[in-house]
Amino acid sequence: MSLQEDNCLRDRQIATLERMLHLNKDGSADLTLAVPSSQGDDLVWKALVLDAKSQSIISSVLRVNDLLRCGITIHSLISSPRSRLADVPVIYFVEPTPANVSAILDDLAADRYDDFYINFTSSLPRALLEDFAKQVSLAGKSTKIRQVYDQYLDYVVTEQSLFSLDFPNTFTRFNHPSTKEDEIHHLAEVLSSGLLSVVLTLGSVPVIRCQRNGPAELVATQLDLKLRDHLANSKSLLSSQSSIHQRSVLVLLDRSVDLSSMFSHSWIYQCMISDVFRLKRNTVRVDGKDYDLDPKDFFWNKNAQLPFPDVVENANVELESYKHDAHELTARTGITSLNDIDDNDHNDTGKIQQAVNALPELTARKATLDMHMDVLASLLKELEAKSLDRFFELEQSYNNPKVQAQFLELLNEPSKKNNIADKLRTFIILYLLVDNLSSSFVDEVKAKFNQLDPNLDLSGLKYIEKFKQISKLSNMASLGEIEAPGELSGGSNSALFNNLSSRLYGLTEGRLTEGLSSLTSGLKKLLPNKKNLAITSIVEAFMDPTNASGASVQITDDYLYLDPKLRGGHSKPPKRQSYKNSIVFVVGGGNYVEYQNLQELAESHQGINDIIYGSSDIVTAQEFLDECTELGRLES
């Protein structure tokens, strides 16, 4: 079964969640439209009880209106005080922890709800299940328990093919010298359990390939055991036989395979929002205000993966399209809003009906466009204030002979807003990727950083220096086949943003009063070069070895091969073969830059259907720098 045979990962998770909310049976897609049957069955309205983890799982893909369509009238956290609703059935969706099981038992004893439908995010340990059953029996409440399900949904989906296990600081935990062996194995257990949930949602057992002698191998071997156990003890879809050519490949990688991409500045809309603002579980915070990036957001779905200049241009096109449609509706009906409709006017019900049908969609379009216009305007302000275009340009040209002089020039340039962290990130990228950085240049840069900000903590840079010495990461550029793009066309773009706010946009209550197209011609100079990141080259070597680089294929040939469907444990890897679908998982943190780069690979190769990207956590460049800083302080 291919990963796209039915739906993408996000659609599959949503379908499983909605089935759970319909009491684990196929129900009406929208209970708000349902009516009692002729047999007199009543509509079932329910309460939903979550914990912090399950709340993050649901909130990333479902909204309040979606819950209402599934019959959920009230939802609350299991740890918060809750009113007694003795005649209302309750659905629990929580982690299988002793604390949560204890809270459910307390609710049973208090008869807080009517019928209990209990769902766990992952498998409930047998010992805890037996203790739970014993306590329910002793309390005489077994008749109130209607269902107990392991849902295997212990992961957070934020895009069609992007997931996170929502487990922070894994890079620090795996690399910290004080981390004990038992804790490392516990981390691997948690991550392998999350990956098991992803595999079960997709319904197909993948071939597993992973780096040797690191966290990725620990996670891979534990996942292999879990899948073998599940195949032996379950009659799920996973037990169905399929040809090895029809199966997907799961590639597990350590974060150490490429650190540079974690610090990079991107020109992709989604990546920029994550970097400049805070993008967490499809909510972006801009100037203290939260914007919800709904999975049904038409503009986001079309533009998240595009370079910023294209998004600016498309925003202008969509704005003009909305104005045209709104004007056309007004010309036909004379109605500009639902408030203009006169209930006593029966002369032209046809026009009124047109307005009633069209206005909600137009209003929703306007709200979506207003939101993205606000975000774009704020991005433009940050670009101007921090000169972010210069960092992107420099990182694109990292092996240009003039890059050191250009960086020193950028390092000395003042900015309207503090951008010293951006300067440090760019220098770390140069340090990781440029082979011939002289010690005098490195010392000069460090001295300048101390001069610019005596309080700046350079422990993160200290960790990167030690990391490069040990791993010789400068050779990783050959794996990615990243060619030096040289100078980007147009030279320096510092004048691009002069008087930007006054010239290009006039925002009035979230609406652009002047088009953005005048900006596009300048921004087009900064379109990113098409190139594979190191992780993308590794994945290409597995999925399309015939067309991948020889260096990439030789490296990946040494990766551990595990097939949970084969008896007798590990097996020798088969001959090189192609895969149409893959799951890529990074132990130690991932980002939107790698996700979008992998999606470009999938779109550019006819033989590739889908590449799902996941990590222990999706982190920003600053968050990863903070992890490196913590590790670097140990070297002091």
VOGU-3710 file (C-alpha; in Angstrom, 3 decimals, decimal comma):
1> mslqednclr> 0,000/0,000/0,000  1,556/3,283/-1,024  1,513/6,220/1,303  -0,771/8,147/-1,012  -3,100/5,344/-1,960  -5,878/6,889/0,070  -4,797/10,067/1,814  -1,778/11,924/3,062  -0,624/11,472/6,658  -2,614/14,478/7,883
11> drqiatlerm> -5,837/13,262/6,250  -5,364/9,805/7,726  -4,834/11,214/11,208  -7,898/13,438/10,886  -9,993/10,458/9,748  -8,860/8,409/12,752  -9,561/11,269/15,157  -13,026/11,883/13,726  -13,841/8,181/13,935  -12,783/8,232/17,588
21> lhlnkdgsad> -15,018/11,243/18,211  -17,888/9,250/16,667  -17,303/6,621/19,376  -14,953/4,583/17,178  -17,513/3,853/14,521  -18,274/5,347/11,138  -20,673/8,184/11,792  -22,132/11,248/10,180  -19,454/13,596/8,902  -21,374/16,503/10,403
31> ltlavpssqg> -23,678/15,923/13,352  -24,859/19,509/13,188  -26,648/18,520/9,969  -27,842/15,133/11,200  -31,427/14,397/12,194  -32,820/11,587/14,360  -33,568/8,445/12,400  -37,055/7,061/11,848  -36,353/4,534/14,618  -36,175/7,396/17,068
41> ddlvwkalvl> -32,427/7,281/17,727  -31,207/10,385/19,495  -28,212/12,425/18,400  -25,218/11,736/20,659  -23,563/14,864/22,059  -20,433/14,232/24,080  -17,812/15,757/26,345  -14,126/15,435/25,424  -11,351/15,226/28,019  -7,730/15,751/26,912
51> daksqsiiss> -4,279/16,114/28,410  -1,528/18,447/27,225  -0,140/15,982/24,657  -3,461/14,992/23,108  -4,530/18,638/23,044  -1,503/19,450/20,879  -2,338/16,485/18,605  -5,954/17,560/18,062  -5,432/21,334/17,952  -2,995/21,018/15,039
61> vlrvndllrc> -5,602/19,490/12,706  -9,088/20,164/14,132  -10,800/23,379/15,183  -13,716/24,013/17,544  -16,196/23,870/14,661  -14,755/20,506/13,616  -15,288/19,164/17,126  -18,860/20,441/17,092  -19,523/18,620/13,812  -18,394/15,437/15,571
71> gitihsliss> -20,818/16,010/18,432  -18,383/17,481/20,969  -20,118/20,238/22,925  -17,514/20,711/25,652  -13,813/19,902/25,904  -11,480/20,318/28,859  -8,119/19,230/30,254  -8,025/16,205/32,534  -5,897/18,148/35,019  -8,330/21,071/35,318
81> prsrladvpv> -11,427/21,285/37,551  -14,464/19,933/35,669  -18,171/20,166/36,394  -20,260/17,042/36,906  -22,243/16,081/33,781  -23,902/12,877/34,943  -26,131/12,463/31,864  -23,417/13,193/29,246  -21,158/10,503/27,740  -17,451/11,346/27,794
91> iyfveptpan> -14,577/10,580/25,444  -11,129/10,517/27,021  -8,144/11,001/24,723  -5,033/11,007/26,880  -1,556/9,560/27,240  -1,387/6,128/28,919  0,172/7,366/32,179  -0,569/6,364/35,791  -1,662/9,942/36,560  -4,234/9,954/33,739
101> vsailddlaa> -5,554/6,508/34,632  -5,904/7,635/38,249  -7,858/10,726/37,143  -10,226/8,558/35,074  -10,795/6,299/38,088  -11,608/9,370/40,203  -14,159/10,506/37,596  -15,714/7,023/37,621  -15,988/6,989/41,393  -17,641/10,418/41,362
111> dryddfyinf> -20,032/9,474/38,518  -18,850/12,636/36,799  -20,141/11,448/33,403  -22,596/8,918/32,001  -20,787/6,429/29,725  -16,979/6,369/29,506  -15,213/5,955/26,136  -11,491/5,768/26,874  -8,845/6,309/24,197  -5,099/6,414/24,723
121> tsslpralle> -2,645/8,173/22,415  -0,438/5,067/22,357  -0,437/1,545/23,770  -1,481/1,191/27,410  1,140/-0,937/29,230  -0,250/-4,305/30,249  0,513/-3,843/33,951  -1,294/-0,506/33,985  -4,241/-2,003/32,046  -4,577/-4,859/34,533
131> dfakqvslag> -4,437/-2,476/37,506  -7,026/-0,228/35,861  -9,374/-3,191/35,277  -8,933/-4,315/38,891  -9,725/-0,861/40,293  -12,822/-0,502/38,073  -14,078/-3,905/39,180  -13,527/-3,152/42,874  -15,423/0,128/42,492  -18,323/-1,663/40,797
141> kstkirqvyd> -18,204/0,708/37,823  -17,447/-1,717/34,991  -20,832/-1,124/33,329  -19,930/2,521/32,763  -16,831/1,634/30,706  -18,043/1,284/27,121  -14,737/1,276/25,244  -10,967/1,202/25,821  -8,871/1,825/22,703  -5,182/2,301/21,886
151> qyldyvvteq> -5,386/4,843/19,078  -1,675/5,030/18,138  -1,836/8,747/17,372  1,129/9,857/19,463  2,466/12,453/17,000  1,611/15,977/15,884  0,884/16,710/12,209  1,210/20,296/10,999  1,342/19,821/7,227  0,195/17,152/4,781
161> slfsldfpnt> 3,522/15,300/5,010  5,123/16,792/8,124  4,976/15,450/11,669  6,680/15,951/15,003  6,838/13,757/18,085  6,731/16,963/20,123  9,703/15,864/22,221  12,001/18,878/22,761  15,750/19,139/23,424  16,567/15,665/22,123
171> ftrfnhpstk> 19,820/16,875/20,544  20,998/18,131/23,944  19,811/15,023/25,765  21,548/12,579/23,429  24,806/14,576/23,376  25,027/15,772/26,967  27,846/13,903/28,787  25,771/13,641/31,968  22,958/11,747/30,229  22,884/8,236/31,624
181> edeihhlaev> 22,579/5,105/29,502  19,141/4,275/30,924  17,878/7,729/29,952  19,244/7,335/26,420  17,392/4,040/26,028  14,241/5,668/27,427  14,531/8,447/24,839  14,895/5,859/22,090  11,847/4,021/23,465  9,711/7,187/23,410
191> lssgllsvvl> 10,762/8,094/19,872  10,279/4,562/18,527  6,782/4,471/20,055  5,902/7,700/18,264  7,215/6,321/14,979  5,188/3,141/15,499  2,074/5,337/15,661  2,984/6,961/12,339  3,586/3,611/10,641  0,293/2,193/11,952
201> tlgsvpvirc> -1,592/5,253/10,723  -0,133/4,784/7,252  -0,972/1,082/7,297  2,172/-0,267/5,650  5,364/-1,759/7,088  8,392/0,054/5,652  11,911/-1,165/5,075  14,113/0,614/7,638  17,487/2,183/6,811  19,469/4,154/9,373
211> qrngpaelva> 22,863/5,544/10,258  24,997/3,257/12,356  26,434/3,800/15,842  24,214/6,606/17,003  20,775/7,558/18,341  19,149/6,784/14,976  20,279/3,144/15,227  18,908/2,859/18,775  15,527/4,181/17,644  15,523/2,003/14,511
221> tqldlklrdh> 16,261/-1,267/16,344  13,563/-0,574/18,939  11,062/0,286/16,223  11,975/-2,917/14,388  11,172/-4,932/17,525  7,880/-3,102/18,075  6,780/-3,719/14,491  7,696/-7,402/14,708  5,707/-7,726/17,920  2,732/-5,912/16,406
231> lansksllss> 2,777/-8,115/13,307  2,873/-11,230/15,459  0,038/-10,180/17,753  -2,285/-8,122/15,566  -4,571/-8,663/12,607  -4,235/-5,076/11,409  -3,471/-3,914/7,896  0,225/-4,276/8,688  -0,038/-8,050/8,447  -1,046/-7,932/4,782
241> qssihqrsvl> 1,680/-9,087/2,445  3,055/-6,779/-0,194  5,911/-6,891/-2,635  9,093/-5,213/-1,494  8,840/-2,987/-4,571  5,508/-1,642/-3,338  6,729/-0,829/0,149  8,092/2,433/1,462  11,472/3,097/3,024  11,896/4,652/6,461
251> vlldrsvdls> 15,167/6,589/6,678  16,330/7,399/10,205  19,069/9,993/10,571  20,982/11,618/13,399  20,824/15,394/13,574  24,621/15,415/13,325  24,372/14,457/9,643  23,859/18,164/8,871  23,884/20,992/11,408  24,227/23,876/8,958
261> smfshswiyq> 20,626/23,708/7,713  19,416/24,215/11,288  20,938/27,720/11,350  20,091/28,863/7,831  17,992/31,813/6,738  15,398/30,820/4,154  13,432/32,697/1,505  10,495/30,235/1,618  7,304/31,740/3,086  6,671/28,988/5,649
271> cmisdvfrlk> 10,328/28,850/6,706  10,521/32,624/7,077  7,431/32,730/9,286  8,872/29,992/11,501  12,210/31,788/11,718  11,144/35,422/12,108  8,029/34,821/14,203  6,827/31,832/16,202  5,094/29,075/14,236  3,951/26,319/16,551
281> rntvrvdgkd> 1,227/23,803/15,766  -0,099/25,936/12,882  -0,371/29,083/14,997  1,891/32,023/14,220  2,472/34,806/16,736  3,127/38,251/15,239  3,618/41,250/17,532  1,799/39,485/20,349  -1,161/38,498/18,187  -1,900/34,869/17,265
291> ydldpkdffw> -2,941/33,949/13,720  -4,441/30,534/13,027  -3,136/28,769/9,909  -6,094/26,485/9,364  -5,487/23,330/7,270  -8,249/24,661/4,993  -6,485/28,026/4,517  -6,484/28,321/0,702  -3,724/30,927/0,550  -1,418/29,022/2,894
301> nknaqlpfpd> -1,920/25,761/1,015  -1,000/27,452/-2,253  1,902/29,564/-1,044  3,556/28,106/2,062  6,191/26,349/-0,035  6,896/29,260/-2,392  9,697/31,843/-2,245  8,703/35,052/-0,514  8,712/37,183/-3,714  6,206/34,835/-5,353
311> vvenanvele> 3,981/34,957/-2,276  4,005/38,754/-2,352  2,997/38,661/-6,014  0,284/36,056/-5,418  -1,123/38,041/-2,500  -1,666/40,967/-4,823  -3,356/38,702/-7,397  -5,663/37,176/-4,772  -6,526/40,602/-3,405  -7,515/41,869/-6,839
321> sykhdahelt> -9,525/38,689/-7,459  -11,429/39,200/-4,209  -12,167/42,835/-5,037  -13,450/41,812/-8,473  -15,733/39,083/-7,064  -17,061/41,355/-4,319  -17,777/44,152/-6,807  -19,497/41,712/-9,175  -21,752/40,422/-6,373  -22,667/43,956/-5,341
331> artgitslnd> -23,451/44,883/-8,941  -25,785/41,881/-9,297  -27,568/42,086/-5,969  -26,908/45,525/-4,488  -25,867/43,758/-1,258  -22,443/44,164/0,314  -23,017/42,324/3,594  -25,611/40,119/5,296  -26,707/43,183/7,292  -28,012/44,738/4,050
341> iddndhndtg> -30,634/41,996/3,604  -34,203/43,137/4,365  -36,307/40,229/5,666  -39,500/42,053/4,574  -38,361/42,501/0,984  -39,959/39,717/-1,080  -39,548/41,386/-4,484  -36,322/39,696/-5,508  -35,683/36,591/-3,465  -33,328/35,227/-6,159
351> kiqqavnalp> -30,806/38,015/-5,641  -31,074/37,686/-1,896  -30,406/33,962/-2,175  -27,324/34,642/-4,343  -26,004/37,011/-1,694  -26,699/34,596/1,147  -24,838/31,825/-0,696  -21,853/33,935/-1,778  -21,235/36,320/1,122  -19,971/33,783/3,705
361> eltarkatld> -17,350/32,496/1,252  -16,303/36,028/0,308  -16,124/37,039/3,956  -13,936/34,036/4,755  -11,668/34,819/1,801  -11,320/38,396/2,965  -10,436/37,334/6,517  -7,802/34,918/5,214  -6,275/37,511/2,894  -6,302/40,176/5,610
371> mhmdvlasll> -4,417/37,800/7,901  -1,741/37,010/5,328  -1,445/40,663/4,355  -0,760/41,449/8,012  1,840/38,669/8,205  3,504/39,766/4,956  3,620/43,367/6,093  5,219/42,350/9,393  7,730/40,172/7,545  8,677/43,116/5,361
381> keleaksldr> 9,284/45,261/8,443  11,545/42,588/9,931  13,406/42,191/6,634  14,126/45,877/6,548  14,959/46,270/10,233  17,347/43,285/10,388  18,642/43,224/6,776  17,655/39,577/6,586  18,073/39,569/2,826  21,810/40,031/3,288
391> ffeleqsynn> 22,136/36,914/5,456  20,193/34,818/2,978  22,306/36,124/0,107  25,560/35,404/1,924  24,565/31,864/2,892  23,582/31,121/-0,704  27,129/32,092/-1,735  28,967/30,460/1,159  31,893/29,137/-0,957  32,372/32,265/-3,010
401> pkvqaqflel> 35,996/33,455/-2,591  34,747/36,868/-1,473  32,457/35,508/1,239  34,814/36,231/4,154  35,235/39,861/3,210  31,484/40,170/2,603  30,729/38,701/6,012  33,117/41,089/7,788  31,395/43,951/5,988  27,984/42,637/7,087
411> lnepskknni> 29,244/42,094/10,632  30,191/45,763/10,901  26,980/47,110/9,381  24,525/48,703/11,811  20,861/47,701/11,701  17,599/49,239/12,851  16,901/46,168/14,993  19,337/43,919/16,843  20,422/41,166/14,454  23,528/39,865/16,189
421> adklrtfiil> 21,953/36,397/16,560  21,432/36,328/12,774  25,076/37,288/12,281  26,166/34,468/14,597  24,004/31,953/12,736  25,496/32,929/9,379  29,024/32,712/10,764  28,303/29,222/12,138  27,170/28,156/8,658  30,386/29,510/7,158
431> yllvdnlsss> 32,434/27,774/9,829  30,711/24,444/9,155  30,776/24,549/5,358  33,865/26,521/4,302  37,037/24,438/4,326  39,672/27,141/4,317  38,590/29,603/6,990  41,820/30,963/8,441  42,328/31,075/12,189  43,013/34,806/11,934
441> fvdevkakfn> 39,613/35,347/10,295  37,858/33,285/12,978  39,657/35,199/15,749  38,776/38,522/14,120  35,104/37,574/13,949  35,040/36,432/17,587  36,677/39,672/18,706  34,135/41,675/16,726  31,246/39,753/18,299  32,617/40,528/21,774
451> qldpnldlsg> 32,995/44,174/20,788  29,437/44,409/19,423  27,908/42,711/22,455  30,116/41,901/25,453  27,247/39,844/26,906  26,838/37,652/23,827  27,262/33,990/24,744  29,517/32,299/22,180  29,290/28,885/23,836  27,215/27,621/20,900
461> lkyiekfkqi> 30,059/28,520/18,534  32,504/26,771/20,864  30,420/23,588/20,613  30,321/23,849/16,819  34,120/24,190/16,724  34,551/21,006/18,743  31,888/19,250/16,702  33,658/20,063/13,439  36,994/18,900/14,794  35,529/15,527/15,705
471> sklsnmaslg> 33,337/14,897/12,702  35,129/16,861/9,964  31,721/18,140/8,879  33,260/20,402/6,264  33,293/17,375/3,937  29,476/17,135/4,128  29,160/19,679/1,324  30,319/17,005/-1,138  27,422/14,768/-0,056  24,899/17,455/-0,813
481> eieapgelsg> 26,495/18,284/-4,145  25,992/21,932/-3,296  27,589/24,006/-5,964  28,664/27,540/-5,238  26,048/29,809/-6,780  28,427/32,737/-6,737  27,060/36,243/-6,584  23,303/36,431/-6,771  22,118/38,539/-9,662  21,647/42,161/-8,831
491> gsnsalfnnl> 24,547/42,461/-6,387  23,832/44,006/-3,027  20,181/44,476/-2,220  20,569/46,741/0,802  18,772/49,536/-1,023  15,848/47,242/-1,732  14,225/47,930/1,598  14,932/51,666/1,939  11,791/53,487/3,101  9,971/50,212/2,562
501> ssrlyglteg> 7,001/50,775/4,809  6,223/54,222/3,468  6,666/53,307/-0,184  5,148/49,864/-0,612  2,314/49,289/1,769  -0,225/51,328/3,630  -2,015/49,129/6,078  -5,404/50,224/7,373  -7,053/47,769/9,721  -5,355/44,829/8,065
511> rlteglsslt> -6,103/45,817/4,461  -3,521/46,795/1,896  -4,428/50,078/0,279  -1,566/49,883/-2,197  -0,536/46,880/-4,287  2,532/44,816/-3,514  3,542/44,170/-7,099  5,965/47,104/-7,080  8,050/45,176/-4,559  8,268/41,995/-6,575
521> sglkkllpnk> 10,771/43,105/-9,192  13,348/43,866/-6,506  12,689/40,739/-4,509  12,999/38,522/-7,586  16,748/39,163/-7,405  16,828/37,006/-4,286  15,087/33,893/-5,584  16,823/30,877/-3,991  18,973/28,561/-6,063  17,665/25,025/-6,451
531> knlaitsive> 19,966/22,722/-4,517  19,761/19,612/-2,359  20,490/19,790/1,332  22,578/16,938/2,717  19,515/15,091/4,030  17,764/15,431/0,670  20,766/13,905/-1,095  20,699/10,957/1,306  16,988/10,387/0,700  17,474/10,654/-3,055
541> afmdptnasg> 20,200/8,000/-2,857  17,706/5,597/-1,281  14,699/6,441/-3,435  16,381/6,922/-6,801  19,915/5,456/-6,641  20,241/5,371/-10,425  20,124/9,155/-10,740  21,651/10,087/-7,368  25,300/11,049/-6,999  27,855/8,294/-6,576
551> asvqitddyl> 29,130/9,831/-3,321  25,661/9,787/-1,791  24,983/6,183/-2,829  28,307/4,953/-1,467  27,602/6,535/1,923  24,054/5,195/2,153  25,144/1,686/1,136  26,673/1,393/4,605  23,437/2,270/6,398  21,896/-0,434/8,570
561> yldpklrggh> 19,108/-2,409/6,867  16,146/-3,731/8,863  13,029/-5,449/7,551  10,438/-6,151/10,263  8,630/-8,580/7,942  11,598/-10,925/7,581  12,134/-13,647/10,165  15,426/-14,193/11,873  16,267/-10,607/12,773  18,510/-8,456/10,607
571> skppkrqsyk> 19,239/-9,249/7,007  21,775/-8,192/4,452  20,620/-5,230/2,386  19,228/-6,143/-1,014  20,527/-4,770/-4,244  19,961/-1,057/-4,725  16,362/-0,393/-5,615  13,979/2,505/-6,043  11,172/3,491/-3,686  8,150/5,595/-4,573
581> nsivfvvggg> 7,371/6,550/-0,976  9,497/7,297/2,036  9,358/8,463/5,630  12,344/10,517/6,741  12,895/10,937/10,470  15,615/13,008/12,126  16,582/12,246/15,720  17,544/15,500/17,417  15,313/18,131/15,824  14,165/19,143/12,365
591> nyveyqnlqe> 12,925/22,271/10,628  10,753/23,569/7,814  13,793/24,205/5,604  14,519/20,483/5,288  10,830/19,657/4,919  10,410/22,019/1,982  13,643/20,845/0,368  12,409/17,251/0,493  9,064/18,285/-0,981  10,936/19,899/-3,885
601> laeshqgind> 12,683/16,564/-4,462  9,347/14,728/-4,492  7,841/17,208/-6,949  10,831/17,147/-9,309  11,085/13,338/-9,609  8,390/11,549/-11,578  9,149/8,246/-9,857  8,591/9,632/-6,348  5,056/9,846/-4,974  5,506/11,107/-1,446
611> iiygssdivt> 8,186/11,985/1,101  6,965/12,329/4,678  9,321/14,273/6,935  9,334/14,069/10,712  11,522/14,719/13,696  11,619/14,436/17,451  10,631/18,126/17,409  10,348/20,940/14,865  12,644/23,664/16,172  13,627/27,175/15,144
621> aqefldecte> 17,202/28,231/14,451  17,283/30,131/17,742  16,026/27,124/19,690  18,699/24,916/18,159  21,347/27,556/18,839  20,224/27,540/22,478  20,742/23,750/22,590  24,245/24,105/21,158  24,944/26,899/23,643  24,000/24,632/26,546
631> lgrles> 26,334/21,923/25,251  29,082/24,469/24,586  29,048/25,733/28,171  30,281/22,319/29,222  33,529/23,057/27,367  34,258/26,148/29,469
//
